[in-house]
């Protein structure tokens, strides 16, 4: 992977928590389950053993994935950056869709943190790309599947 991948401080902490949980709780449980399944004898026909090994494989893959993502992360704590009213990575943006007057709020985050259900959009999404560099009061044009949508930037918050 070339370069650093942006990640919010909250997103990095969530990844670290998941990593701790996998290493300190899940991994020992799987090891115990494998040991117990081995005691039951013939491993070829032991479904418990195979299920535990499969879970171990998944868990070790996730640990490696999280470790890699954290080592390649450029962690950005938006609360420590002086607010300028400009849209940058990590800010929370209040928008109004010009056509409908509907207001929406999004936080611009890294790809691994994106979750539209909680208002977190990826820095690589079309709407985030249209917003980056703009300021409060600007209009951002977003190429949406149904055509161009215009959003007025109502507020840019460092929260």
C-alpha positions in Angstrom: 0.0 0.0 0.0 1.5 3.4 -1.0 1.2 6.3 1.3 -0.8 6.8 4.4 -4.6 6.3 4.6 -6.5 9.0 6.5 -8.4 7.8 9.6 -10.1 9.9 12.3 -9.0 9.6 15.9 -12.3 8.0 16.8 -12.1 5.6 14.0 -8.6 4.6 15.0 -9.7 4.0 18.6 -12.6 1.8 17.4 -10.1 -0.3 15.4 -7.8 -0.6 18.4 -10.6 -1.7 20.6 -11.7 -4.4 18.1 -8.1 -5.5 17.8 -7.7 -5.8 21.7 -11.0 -7.7 21.8 -9.9 -10.2 19.1 -6.4 -10.7 20.7 -7.4 -10.8 24.4 -10.9 -12.4 24.3 -11.8 -14.1 21.0 -8.4 -15.7 20.2 -8.1 -17.4 23.7 -11.7 -18.7 23.4 -10.9 -20.2 20.0 -7.7 -21.8 21.2 -9.6 -23.4 24.1 -12.4 -24.6 21.8 -9.8 -26.2 19.5 -8.1 -27.9 22.5 -11.5 -29.2 23.7 -12.5 -30.5 20.3 -9.1 -32.3 19.9 -9.9 -34.2 23.1 -13.0 -35.6 21.5 -10.8 -37.8 19.2 -10.9 -38.3 15.5 -10.4 -34.8 13.9 -11.5 -35.8 10.4 -15.2 -36.1 11.4 -15.1 -33.6 14.2 -17.4 -30.7 13.2 -16.6 -28.7 16.4 -12.9 -28.9 15.6 -13.4 -27.7 12.0 -15.8 -24.9 13.0 -13.2 -23.7 15.6 -10.4 -23.8 13.1 -12.5 -21.9 10.6 -13.3 -19.3 13.2 -9.6 -19.1 14.1 -8.7 -18.5 10.5 -11.2 -15.7 10.2 -10.1 -14.1 13.4 -6.4 -14.2 12.5 -7.2 -12.7 9.1 -9.2 -9.8 10.8 -6.3 -9.2 13.3 -3.8 -9.0 10.4 -6.2 -6.7 8.5 -6.7 -4.3 11.4 -3.0 -4.3 12.3 -2.2 -3.4 8.6 -4.8 -0.7 8.5 -3.6 0.9 11.7 0.1 0.8 10.6 -0.8 2.5 7.3 -3.1 5.1 9.0 -2.5 8.8 9.2 -4.6 9.5 12.2 -6.2 12.9 12.1 -7.9 14.5 15.2 -10.1 17.1 13.7 -10.7 18.7 17.1 -7.0 19.8 17.2 -7.2 21.6 13.8 -8.1 25.3 13.8 -11.6 25.7 12.2 -11.5 27.8 9.1 -14.9 27.1 7.7 -13.3 25.1 4.9 -14.3 21.4 4.3 -11.4 19.1 5.0 -11.1 15.4 6.1 -12.7 14.7 9.4 -15.1 17.7 9.6 -18.8 17.4 10.1 -20.7 19.3 7.4 -24.3 20.5 7.5 -25.8 20.7 4.0 -29.1 21.8 2.4 -30.1 20.2 -0.8 -31.0 23.1 -3.0 -33.9 21.5 -4.9 -35.8 20.1 -1.9 -34.6 22.2 1.0 -33.8 19.0 2.9 -31.0 19.3 5.4 -28.4 16.6 6.0 -25.3 16.2 8.2 -22.3 14.2 7.2 -18.9 13.6 8.7 -16.1 13.0 6.1 -14.1 9.9 7.2 -11.8 7.3 5.9 -13.1 4.4 3.7 -13.0 1.9 6.6 -15.1 4.2 8.9 -17.8 5.1 6.4 -21.3 4.2 7.4 -24.1 6.2 5.8 -26.6 5.1 8.4 -24.8 7.1 11.0 -23.9 10.0 8.7 -20.3 9.1 8.0 -19.3 9.3 4.4 -16.0 8.2 2.8 -13.5 10.8 1.6 -13.6 9.0 -1.7 -17.4 9.3 -2.2 -18.7 11.6 -4.9 -20.3 14.0 -2.3 -17.2 14.2 -0.2 -15.0 14.9 -3.2 -17.4 17.7 -4.3 -17.3 19.2 -0.8 -13.5 19.1 -0.1 -12.0 22.6 -0.3 -15.3 24.4 -0.3 -16.4 26.8 2.5 -19.5 27.6 4.4 -22.0 29.3 2.1 -20.6 27.7 -1.0 -22.7 25.5 -3.3 -21.3 22.0 -4.1 -22.4 20.2 -7.2 -22.5 16.4 -6.8 -22.9 14.1 -9.8 -25.6 11.7 -8.5 -27.1 8.7 -10.4 -30.2 10.8 -11.0 -28.2 13.8 -12.3 -26.5 16.7 -10.7 -27.5 17.7 -7.2 -26.6 21.0 -5.6 -25.9 21.3 -1.9 -25.4 24.5 0.0 -22.8 24.2 2.8 -24.6 25.6 5.9 -21.9 24.8 8.5 -18.5 23.1 8.9 -17.8 21.8 12.3 -14.7 20.4 13.9 -16.3 17.9 16.4 
